[in-house]
Amino acid sequence: MKIISCASFRNTGSSAVTDLISEYDTVHSLTRYEFRFLHDTDGVMDLEYNLIDNHNRDNSNHAVKRFLRLSRFNAGKWFNKRYEPFFNGQYMRLTNEYVEELTDLKYKGHDFYDYYDKGLFFYYRKRLENKIIRKLTKKKRSVLENEFMYCAYPTEEKFLSCTKKYVKSLFQEANTDKKPYLLVDQIVPSTNMEKCLRYFEDICVIVVDRDPRDLFVSAVLLHDPIVPTESVEAFCDWFLFTHTERGRDSFSAPQVIKINFEDLIYDYSNTVKKIEEFTGLQPADHKNSFSMLNPKRSVHNTQLWKEYGKKEEIDYIEKKLGEYLFPFEKYSKDSVEGLDVTETGYFDR
């Protein structure tokens, strides 16, 4: 089974690639739902840092607990099912087995960080409780009876071996119809990918970027709280921040290619061929073309900046981020492939 994943820089159009690949009969798609547990804060990459690169007896215990807390949140509850349905109900079982493999010793106990993680109110309430207990009884303090301490100090080799096994087991459960390809959105970040790629046996990653002019205008239209839109200067600084890789180029890895969202719209056939050659997907299996990605619909999410009205802001982006502009002048909307549509307005996709 080969894993195909998309990565983006926030609202840059990776869902278009997810839609395209979902049209192939040989692909089991986990939909557009984002699976970020490897690279999110307190995820597997943070766990590796604290167990391997920055190990000590305190932060290793705390890192394992924070990873488990994130995992429990990702798993979801009966009223808010998140990961568990995608992983055939085995997400937390496999996660607990993964932690057990990495852990050398587990015992009942707690430290300062167990109070810290529960917030200031809990911390000061417990301190007051302990003072009262010391005054009224012979007990020294009230303890957190349900807490455990984790002693984990694997070698890098063991960590990678356990992590590859964990990732493989999860996605074998997710691939319920046992197709040769599994599509998992956002499992790898768009920067600092090399570390994350080590966790997979067989993966292809398609990084999707977008013309910054359209990215800015769409963020304004969507009131996106993550993308700064209070000033065009702040937006450009943020854009460069998200696109900066210090000292290395993740896109040079053989498991990675980078395309623009606009390539899928204005140069559809050539871009589809490029993706097929990269992933191994076969044209004969693309039996549902245009059923999910229709360039003639998606084209209306491009060149939004021409209707924006604030020319001075667009001029600033063009000057500051010139190397990231898509060459719209080389293409015509009239030549875009796909199925004719009646809806021609902007849509959130």
C-alpha positions, 0 to 999 in steps of 0.5 A: 500500500502506498500513501499519497498525501497533500500538504499546503501553506494554509488555504493554498488549494490542496483540497483540489489535489485531494479531490482529483486523486479521490477520482481514481478507482484504486485509491481509498480516500480518507476525504479532506479530513486533515490528519496532523498527529505526526507534526502538530504540537505534542505530536510524534515529531515533538515526541521524538525531539523530547525522547531522542534529541532533548531527553531528560527524566522530566521532559520525556515523561511530560512529552509522552503524557502530552502526546497521549492527551493529544491522541485522546483528543484526536480520537474523539468522543461519541458525540464528536467522533474524530479519528476513530471512525477513519481508523476502524475504531483502532486509533487509541488501541494502536496508539497505546500499544505504540507508547507501551513499546517506547516506554521502559518503565511506567508507575503510579506517580506525578510531578509538577507538570501534572498540575501545570497542565490542568491550569492555574486554578487547579494548581492553586486549589491543590496547594490550598488543599494540601495546606489544610490537609497538613494542618488537620491530618498526618498526611503530607499532601493530597495526591493525584491517584490516577496519574502515571509516570513514564520513563522512556529513553529509546534509541533513535533506531528503536524510535523510528522502528516503532513509529514506522510500525505504528503508522503502518498499522494505523493506515492498514486499519484505515484502508478498509477496502485494501486498495493499493493507494491510501489518500491521507490529507496533511499527514506531512507538513509543507516545511521541515518534511524530511524528518516526518518522511522517515516515519513512512515505508512508502509515501508520495507528498504533493505540496500545493501552493497558490498565487499570493494575490488570490490567497490574500483576497480569499483570506479577506473574503473568508475572514480567515483568523490564521492569515493576517489581513489587517494589513497587506504588509503583515500578510506578505511577512506571514507568507514569507514566514510560511515559505521559509526553509532554513538551510535545506530544501524539503522539496528536493526529496524524491518523495515530494513534488510541488505544484500550484493550485492554478496548474490543476486549473489552467494546465489540467491534462499536463498536471494530471499526467505529472501527478500520475507519473509521480505517484504511479496512478494509472490513467485507466483507473481515472474513471470518475474524472471531473466528478470531484475536481472540475476545473471549469468550476474551480477557475472561478476561485482564481484571479480574485485579485482583479476584482478586489478593488484595492490596487495599491495592496495588490501592487505591494504583493506583486512587488514583495512576492513577485517570485510566487506569482502565477503566470496567468497571462500565459493561459486563457479561461476559455481553454480550461478543461472540465464540465460546464457549470452555471455557478460562476461565483467564488466558493470556499474550497 
